[in-house]
């Protein structure tokens, strides 16, 4: 072989070897975990186009800091979050237009949970209307705002709404007080084809409101209140395979309210033991600077709670809770 030909051959072989080594290393490097935030609120930075319309609070003051699509997408890209379930904020009330705007802008990254008025006689029709929008996956209901007036939750008239949800494949998620969970169980029992997601560990609060004393101030905690007993109303729902629970907003449940909210872990453990890792979901709530303004942890801290802090989750559990389970519930494309 002539020297020039031999040199070219040597270089070609060397380059091929380097490429093969790089490819092998790439195969050995584990893929980043699938991260899906199952609970993300967004609101507009253009209230003229997308007005705020809080349905329960006539004195509502719109948020000063926007939680816009652009802010959310940048945070997702910076932190490796592939998908989010956008949950309509109460700030926009029953008008899901901004949510739909976000779904249209990023159809591969988002699914949407809208809001509709549960007391509206035409609520089933409203479900049909919004479910026709691309990316809309279901609706969120908030019985927690109707305590003492939540007859609609398990009323026979509400069956039509649930029947329509089963027909459309809608996901229902519930912001609900633990005391209301038995009524929700009635509906889950009657409608086993509807996927039901319970927000924030069923709001089993470690700091229950105390009854007022005769002087009008707060007294001692209500006698007999025990969060570890209260959580049984949530774990009772584990017998229904169409129910999932979000391990989210631990900051709101904690009595100490100090990160990483370890006093909530016994509650989470009971839910984990009942439902198993396959039916738990991770969610945070607010993007960007709005996390701090709402006294919520940073995204890095929210991830660390699942990835490192809660001690009884296995490595496989963490992968399921952080993304794999949400992909199944909402049908995200993960390839």
C-alpha positions as CSV (number, residue, x, y, z in Angstrom):
1,X,0.0,0.0,0.0
2,X,1.4,3.4,-1.0
3,X,2.1,5.8,1.9
4,X,-0.6,8.3,0.9
5,X,-3.2,5.6,0.6
6,X,-2.1,4.0,3.9
7,X,-2.4,7.4,5.7
8,X,-5.9,8.0,4.4
9,X,-6.9,4.5,5.4
10,X,-5.5,5.0,8.9
11,X,-7.3,8.2,9.3
12,X,-10.6,6.8,8.1
13,X,-10.3,3.8,10.5
14,X,-9.5,6.2,13.3
15,X,-12.5,8.4,12.6
16,X,-14.8,5.3,12.4
17,X,-13.5,4.1,15.7
18,X,-14.1,7.5,17.4
19,X,-17.7,7.6,16.0
20,X,-18.3,4.1,17.2
21,X,-17.0,4.9,20.7
22,X,-19.1,8.1,20.8
23,X,-22.2,6.1,19.8
24,X,-21.6,3.5,22.4
25,X,-21.2,6.1,25.1
26,X,-24.4,7.8,24.0
27,X,-26.2,4.4,24.3
28,X,-24.7,3.9,27.8
29,X,-25.8,7.4,29.0
30,X,-29.3,7.1,30.5
31,X,-32.0,9.1,29.0
32,X,-33.3,12.0,31.1
33,X,-36.4,11.1,33.1
34,X,-39.8,11.9,31.7
35,X,-41.1,14.8,33.7
36,X,-44.8,15.7,33.4
37,X,-46.2,18.3,35.7
38,X,-49.8,17.2,36.3
39,X,-51.0,20.5,37.9
40,X,-50.0,23.8,36.3
41,X,-52.0,27.0,36.4
42,X,-51.5,29.8,33.8
43,X,-53.1,33.1,33.5
44,X,-52.9,35.8,30.9
45,X,-50.7,38.9,30.6
46,X,-53.4,40.4,28.3
47,X,-56.6,40.8,30.5
48,X,-58.3,42.8,27.8
49,X,-58.2,39.9,25.4
50,X,-58.6,37.3,28.2
51,X,-60.5,38.9,31.1
52,X,-60.3,37.8,34.7
53,X,-63.7,36.6,36.0
54,X,-63.5,35.0,39.5
55,X,-66.9,33.3,40.0
56,X,-66.9,33.3,43.8
57,X,-65.2,36.5,44.9
58,X,-66.6,39.8,43.8
59,X,-63.7,41.6,45.4
60,X,-61.1,39.6,43.5
61,X,-57.9,41.4,42.7
62,X,-56.2,40.1,39.6
63,X,-52.6,38.8,40.1
64,X,-49.9,41.4,39.6
65,X,-47.4,39.0,38.1
66,X,-48.4,37.1,34.9
67,X,-48.1,33.3,34.7
68,X,-48.2,33.3,30.9
69,X,-47.5,30.6,28.3
70,X,-44.1,32.1,27.5
71,X,-43.0,32.1,31.1
72,X,-44.1,28.5,31.6
73,X,-42.5,27.2,28.4
74,X,-39.1,28.8,29.3
75,X,-39.2,27.3,32.7
76,X,-40.1,23.9,31.3
77,X,-37.2,24.1,28.7
78,X,-34.7,25.2,31.4
79,X,-35.6,22.4,33.8
80,X,-36.3,19.5,31.4
81,X,-40.1,19.3,32.0
82,X,-41.5,17.8,28.8
83,X,-45.3,18.1,29.3
84,X,-47.7,19.9,31.6
85,X,-51.4,19.4,32.4
86,X,-52.8,23.0,32.4
87,X,-55.5,23.4,35.0
88,X,-57.8,26.4,34.5
89,X,-57.2,29.0,37.2
90,X,-60.2,30.2,39.1
91,X,-59.1,33.7,38.2
92,X,-60.5,33.2,34.7
93,X,-63.6,31.5,36.0
94,X,-65.8,29.5,33.6
95,X,-64.2,31.0,30.5
96,X,-61.5,28.6,29.4
97,X,-60.4,30.7,26.4
98,X,-56.8,31.4,27.6
99,X,-56.3,27.8,28.5
100,X,-57.5,26.9,24.9
101,X,-55.1,29.5,23.5
102,X,-52.2,27.8,25.3
103,X,-53.3,24.4,24.1
104,X,-53.3,25.5,20.5
105,X,-49.9,27.2,20.8
106,X,-48.2,24.0,22.2
107,X,-50.4,21.1,21.2
108,X,-47.7,18.4,21.7
109,X,-46.7,19.6,25.2
110,X,-50.0,20.4,27.0
111,X,-53.3,18.8,27.9
112,X,-56.0,20.9,29.5
113,X,-58.4,20.6,32.5
114,X,-61.0,23.4,32.2
115,X,-63.6,24.7,34.6
116,X,-67.3,24.6,34.3
117,X,-70.0,25.6,36.8
118,X,-71.1,22.4,38.6
119,X,-74.4,24.0,39.6
120,X,-75.3,25.0,36.0
121,X,-78.4,22.9,34.8
122,X,-76.7,22.7,31.4
123,X,-73.3,21.6,32.9
124,X,-73.2,18.4,30.7
125,X,-73.7,20.6,27.6
126,X,-70.9,22.8,28.7
127,X,-68.7,19.8,29.1
128,X,-69.4,18.8,25.5
129,X,-68.7,22.3,24.3
130,X,-65.2,22.6,25.9
131,X,-64.2,19.0,25.2
132,X,-64.5,19.8,21.5
133,X,-61.5,22.1,21.8
134,X,-58.2,20.5,20.7
135,X,-56.1,19.5,23.7
136,X,-58.9,19.7,26.3
137,X,-58.8,16.5,28.3
138,X,-61.4,17.1,31.0
139,X,-62.6,19.3,33.7
140,X,-61.7,20.3,37.2
141,X,-64.4,20.7,39.9
142,X,-63.8,22.4,43.3
143,X,-66.3,21.2,45.9
144,X,-64.0,22.7,48.5
145,X,-65.5,26.1,47.7
146,X,-69.1,24.7,48.3
147,X,-68.8,23.2,51.7
148,X,-72.2,23.1,53.2
149,X,-73.7,23.6,49.7
150,X,-72.2,20.6,47.9
151,X,-75.4,18.6,47.3
152,X,-74.7,18.7,43.6
153,X,-71.6,16.6,44.1
154,X,-73.4,13.2,44.3
155,X,-76.9,14.3,43.3
156,X,-78.7,12.0,40.9
157,X,-79.0,14.9,38.5
158,X,-75.2,15.0,38.3
159,X,-75.2,11.5,36.8
160,X,-75.9,13.0,33.3
161,X,-72.6,14.9,33.5
162,X,-70.6,11.8,34.5
163,X,-72.3,9.7,31.8
164,X,-71.3,12.3,29.2
165,X,-67.7,12.3,30.6
166,X,-67.6,8.5,30.2
167,X,-68.8,8.9,26.6
168,X,-66.2,11.5,25.8
169,X,-63.3,10.0,27.7
170,X,-63.0,13.1,29.9
171,X,-60.8,13.2,33.0
172,X,-62.4,14.7,36.1
173,X,-60.1,16.2,38.7
174,X,-61.3,17.4,42.1
175,X,-60.1,20.1,44.4
176,X,-61.9,18.7,47.4
177,X,-61.9,18.7,51.2
178,X,-61.3,15.4,52.8
179,X,-64.7,15.6,54.5
180,X,-66.4,15.6,51.1
181,X,-64.6,12.5,49.8
182,X,-67.4,10.0,50.7
183,X,-69.8,11.9,48.4
184,X,-67.2,11.7,45.6
185,X,-66.9,8.0,46.3
186,X,-70.7,7.7,45.6
187,X,-70.0,9.0,42.1
188,X,-66.9,6.9,41.5
189,X,-68.9,3.8,42.4
190,X,-71.7,4.8,40.0
191,X,-69.4,5.7,37.1
192,X,-66.4,3.4,37.0
193,X,-65.4,4.4,33.4
194,X,-64.6,8.0,34.3
195,X,-61.0,8.8,35.2
196,X,-60.9,10.7,38.5
197,X,-57.8,12.6,39.8
198,X,-57.8,14.0,43.3
199,X,-55.8,17.1,43.9
200,X,-53.3,17.8,46.7
201,X,-53.6,14.5,48.6
202,X,-57.3,15.2,49.2
203,X,-56.5,18.3,51.3
204,X,-56.0,16.2,54.4
205,X,-54.9,19.3,56.4
206,X,-52.5,18.9,59.3
207,X,-53.6,22.3,60.7
208,X,-57.4,22.1,60.8
209,X,-59.4,25.3,61.6
210,X,-60.1,25.6,65.3
211,X,-63.6,26.4,66.5
212,X,-64.0,30.0,67.9
213,X,-64.0,30.5,71.6
214,X,-66.6,32.6,73.4
215,X,-64.3,35.6,73.0
216,X,-64.4,35.2,69.3
217,X,-60.8,34.0,68.9
218,X,-59.5,30.7,67.8
219,X,-59.7,28.0,70.4
220,X,-58.0,24.6,70.6
221,X,-58.2,22.2,67.6
222,X,-61.5,20.5,67.1
223,X,-61.7,17.5,69.5
224,X,-61.1,14.2,67.8
225,X,-59.6,15.5,64.6
226,X,-56.8,13.2,63.5
227,X,-55.3,13.6,60.0
228,X,-54.2,10.0,60.0
229,X,-57.9,9.0,60.5
230,X,-59.1,11.6,58.1
231,X,-56.9,10.3,55.3
232,X,-58.9,7.0,55.5
233,X,-61.6,8.8,53.5
234,X,-59.1,9.2,50.7
235,X,-57.5,5.7,50.9
236,X,-61.1,4.2,50.7
237,X,-61.0,5.3,47.1
238,X,-58.0,3.1,46.3
239,X,-60.4,0.2,45.7
240,X,-61.5,1.9,42.5
241,X,-58.9,1.5,39.7
242,X,-60.1,4.7,38.0
243,X,-58.9,7.0,40.8
244,X,-55.5,8.7,41.0
245,X,-54.0,11.1,43.6
246,X,-51.7,14.1,43.1
247,X,-48.9,14.3,45.6
248,X,-48.9,18.1,45.4
249,X,-49.1,21.3,47.4
250,X,-47.5,19.7,50.5
251,X,-46.7,23.2,51.6
252,X,-50.4,23.9,52.1
253,X,-50.9,20.7,54.1
254,X,-47.9,21.0,56.4
255,X,-48.3,22.3,59.9
256,X,-44.7,23.6,60.0
257,X,-44.8,24.9,56.4
258,X,-41.0,24.4,56.3
259,X,-39.5,22.8,53.2
260,X,-39.4,19.8,52.6
261,X,-42.6,19.4,54.7
262,X,-41.6,16.2,56.4
263,X,-44.7,16.3,58.7
264,X,-46.8,15.4,55.7
265,X,-44.9,12.2,54.9
266,X,-47.0,9.9,57.1
267,X,-50.1,11.0,55.2
268,X,-48.3,10.5,51.9
269,X,-47.2,7.1,53.1
270,X,-50.7,6.0,53.9
271,X,-51.9,7.1,50.4
272,X,-48.9,5.4,48.8
273,X,-49.6,2.1,50.7
274,X,-53.2,2.2,49.6
275,X,-52.9,3.3,45.9
276,X,-49.4,2.1,45.1
277,X,-46.9,4.1,43.0
278,X,-48.8,3.5,39.8
279,X,-51.6,5.8,40.8
280,X,-49.7,8.8,42.2
281,X,-49.0,11.9,40.2
282,X,-46.6,14.9,40.6
283,X,-47.7,18.4,40.2
284,X,-46.5,21.9,41.3
285,X,-49.0,24.7,40.5
286,X,-47.3,27.9,39.4
287,X,-44.6,28.9,36.9
288,X,-41.7,31.2,37.3
289,X,-41.7,34.0,39.8
290,X,-45.3,33.3,40.8
291,X,-44.1,30.3,42.8
292,X,-42.4,32.5,45.4
293,X,-45.2,35.0,45.5
294,X,-47.6,32.2,46.4
295,X,-45.2,30.9,49.0
296,X,-44.5,27.7,47.0
297,X,-41.2,25.9,46.6
298,X,-39.0,26.4,43.5
299,X,-39.4,23.9,40.7
300,X,-36.0,22.4,41.7
301,X,-37.4,21.9,45.3
302,X,-40.6,20.4,44.0
303,X,-38.7,17.9,42.0
304,X,-36.4,17.1,44.9
305,X,-39.4,16.3,47.2
306,X,-40.2,13.3,44.9
307,X,-36.6,12.5,43.7
308,X,-34.8,12.6,47.0
309,X,-36.8,13.8,50.1
310,X,-39.7,11.3,50.5
311,X,-37.7,8.3,51.7
312,X,-40.1,5.4,50.9
313,X,-40.3,5.9,47.2
314,X,-38.1,3.5,45.2
315,X,-36.2,4.6,42.1
316,X,-38.9,3.1,39.8
317,X,-41.6,4.8,41.9
318,X,-40.1,8.2,41.3
319,X,-40.1,7.7,37.5
320,X,-43.7,6.7,37.6
321,X,-44.8,9.5,39.8
322,X,-42.8,12.2,38.0
323,X,-44.1,11.3,34.5
324,X,-45.0,7.8,33.5
325,X,-48.3,7.8,35.3
326,X,-49.4,11.1,33.9
327,X,-48.6,10.0,30.4
328,X,-51.0,7.1,30.8
329,X,-53.8,9.2,32.4
330,X,-53.8,12.0,29.9
331,X,-52.4,10.2,26.8
332,X,-49.2,12.2,26.3
333,X,-47.0,11.2,23.4
334,X,-43.6,10.2,25.0
335,X,-41.6,9.0,22.1
